[in-house]
Amino acid sequence: MRLTRRGRVVLVVVVALLSLGGFWLGTRAAGHAEVRVVVTGQAGPPWVEVQQGDTLWEIADVLSAGDDPGVLVEEIKRLNGLSGSLIRPGGRLHIPEDTAALR
């Protein structure tokens, strides 16, 4: 089989995109294992510490244990007074006490 110059360029681009996509999916999956819930004996809701690369959706997805993470995202935003979904590493996010992961 012979490829034209254009065919070789297309092939290289497709392989590169597939490789990058696999790398990206691998880094996203690795982030799920890092969510750690801290439950204190003091008054107030439990919280999670935001790690580098975490997103609000990923945290809610891990904590929802199969429930709809979108509902938990909105509840976390309400509890923490967030107007958007931007979170920063090292920050603490309060989570609802009835979160599926705590049951």
MOJODA-V322640 format. One record per helix or strand of 2 or more residues. SS is the DSSP state (2 for helix, 1 for strand). FROM is the first residue (numbers start at 1). LEN is the number of residues. If there is no record, write none. Layout:
BEGIN
SS|FROM|LEN ; SS|FROM|LEN
END
This chain:
BEGIN
2|5|28 ; 1|37|2 ; 1|47|3 ; 2|56|9 ; 2|69|12 ; 1|92|3 ; 2|100|3
END
